[in-house]
Amino acid sequence: MSRWGMVIDLEKCTGCQACTTACQVENNRLPGENWQDVLFYAEGEYPSGKFSWLPRPCMHCENPSCREVCPTGATFKDKDGFVLVDWEKCIGCKYCMVACPYGVRFYAEEKQPVQPDIRSVFPGDGDKMWNPPWQMPEARRDPKHGVGIQPTNVVSKCTFCYHRVSKAPAGTVDLDPSNPALRDFVPACVVTCAPSARYFGDLDTPTSEVRRLIAEKRGTRLKEETGNRPQVYYLAGEQSSIPETRSTRIKS
Amino acid sequence: MTTRPNSQGLLGLIDFGKKPDGVTILMMLGGAILAGVGLAYVLLQLVLNGHSAFNTSSNVAWGAPIAFYLFFLLTSSGLSVIASLDTVFGLKVFYPVAKRCMWLSITTLVAGFSILALEIGHPFRMIWAIPMGMQFHSPMWWMGVFYSIDLVLLCVKFYLMHTGEWHTKRAHYVSIASFTICILAPGTLGLVFGMMAMRPAWYSPVMPMYFILTGFATATAFILFITSLYEHEDKQAEVKRLYTSVLPRLFFVSLLAVIAMRFGQIITGLWSNYEGMEAHWHALRSPLFHVEIWLGFVLPALLMASESRRQYRPFQALAALLFGVGIFFARLELLIVGQVVPLFKGSFGGYAEYWPSATEWMLVPAGFGIFYVLYGAGNWLLRLSETSEQ
């Protein structure tokens, strides 16, 4: 058993959003529905204002509040630390979306931000939400773990690329994309990250690269006060910072 | 009127001999039209556009349909509490209204469930997935359990009343169980919101109490408004006292309690600097907020403040109607205030925008239509004015 986690080094991240695009293509997401997003923040006022950004995947929390509120058990925590949605059990009540402190869950049955609505351009067959022109291979699809072409009326979220990571050779501790033998098992956003700002590995193994980085560079987690205990850590260093607010703070 | 025990099976319980009066016919006819138009429009939109016909989004996941079903479910629980004032607590002054409250409680619950079924992504899957899931740590799971039991107990209690069993041992046990559930169910519904620490504008241990109290106040308004349509039933002195003195006073007191709680929420919300609480400042700029507070809460309280006005049925009906409108928008305002500050969306999104779509608004006639048809049918066929002989 592993407890997969991600480390994002904000000093290295350039905010290029290649991770967002890679996730979109890998997981057949609708345009504008970003399981993995890069959020941009403007904080403070002239002359001390600053501009920052924050890559934000699902945090795959240790104590996920989305799982606690789910009335059917459709949201569950896998033995290897993934927080996943069983699309065959989800009733679309959206309580998990309300309970997630990080805003990383999505309900695709909404007016699309990008027009024309791509669902009408590539209409889905059966209960599939759409029929994307590039599709994940049939063998990799796994609706019980929220992987593949999404059915209608269910909630979706980042899976940490479960379909790739869960196939990694047993005993793997660091999923380093620079290792050709492991590259196919690394989450798409980590593989694509041009400045190599992302690291993926086992948080339970003391010798793993992610554990070393968290310890040496003082990895921090978002909204610790909620008790969710994310498995995504941010390294701020001296050249960057984690945005002060989770959202816009408009003066009243 | 006294009870008439009946032993001719379920169909024998229905009194087909009576002709419906004008108000009842109007209610059923109007209800059928409202329900027909509302349901047809919503179902057509759901078939053509799916849930995209709603203006909800990944930022505002819960919209008007949730507010509408909250309105009906909480009112149902309040009505059941009023019915319990005599059957559980022995307050005989409420006898004349108890059976009507029970039927109103069933009909509002059915209307609420109907809206919920149209809102939820997989209503049929819900029927097996919730009981099979056994997610006892989810407040929504408990809400489902309690409201399901509530519906069953309401039906059993109404059946016992209808067959003349008001004071038997089993009727008493059913009444106590029903009363317990109709406190637990809205309380749990309050927890669905109140336990969300990540939604500071909702997070409050007082939320269950707020839901129970507002449900009770709405129920009092409901019964006052409904019975104001049946002036002819006021002839008996004790019945007259109930409608012109006891119920209006109860309505006034519960209105004051709602206002006190609501102003407490607003003041703490505006005072707090905690992130997410700025939603309360945003609410001040919403017309919904002012409809809720001034037109829906304060004006009815002023109308009910004077003893002479309280006794006057048209004033009661007006105050009840205004409060009904106010609390209807209060439910919607509550939904918006908890979600308007988006979670981790960056600086450039601003507040989340939401206004119900035409499809969502059409759930209102659908819900009220279902309620009017069922209530009218009950008023016609189920002897709702009858009371206990004791």
Interface residues (C-beta under 8 A of the other chain):
Chain A: E33 L39 F40 Y41 A42 E43 L54 R56 S65 E68 V69 C70 P71 T72 G73 A74 K89 C90 I91 G92 C93 K94 Y95 M97 V98 A99 C100 P101 Y102 G103 V104 R105 F106 Y107 E109 E110 K111 Q112 D117 T152 N153 V154 L222 K223 T226 G227 T245 R246 S247 T248 R249 I250 S252
Chain B: G50 H51 S52 F54 N55 T56 S57 S58 N59 A61 W62 I120 G121 H122 P123 R125 M126 A129 I130 M132 G133 M134 Q135 H137 S138 P139 M140 W141 G144 V192 M196 A197 M198 R199 E275 G276 E278 W281 H282 G338 Q339 V341 P342 L343 F344 K345 G346 S347 F348 G349 G350 Y351
